[in-house]
Amino acid sequence: MAQELAIAAPRTEDITKMAIGMGGGLGTGLVEGFMVSLAPKLGAAAPLITWGTLVGVPIIGAAGALFTRGMIGDLFQGVATGGAAILGYSIPALVAPITGKQAGGGGSGPGVKQLPAGQPGSAIQQQQGALRSVLEI
């Protein structure tokens, strides 16, 4: 059966489904954030708790969404999508110690040379000089 693409005012059922799903995602974010931030304090169990929470919550949410209907299914769908979003957000930081690469694209780090701002001939002074010459014309 083909789905149609239409713009229309949402019905009560649509608003309820969206609100319940967003509530499930928000609750998932709060609980997972708490568990992942608590995990380093638990010593040797930290990797198990961190990865178990990050991988287990989307799986439980997806299973609940597939096997239930109605508002409970909408809630589980929110849990699954919220958990998957948190997993996707967390993977670069969790994989960085394994690969040895820095997570994120930060501009400062061990391999980045920073110039002091007041050095004659620095990039900042060259840009300021170019700006002055353009504004004077």
Secondary structure, 3 states (H helix, E strand, C coil): CCCCCCCCCCCHHHHHHHHHHHHHHHHHHHHHHHHHHHHHHHHHHHHHHHHHHHHHHHHHHHHHHHHCCHHHHHHHHHHHHHHHHHHHHHHHHHHHHHHCCCCCCCCCCCCCCCCCCCCCCCHHHHHHHHHHHHHHC
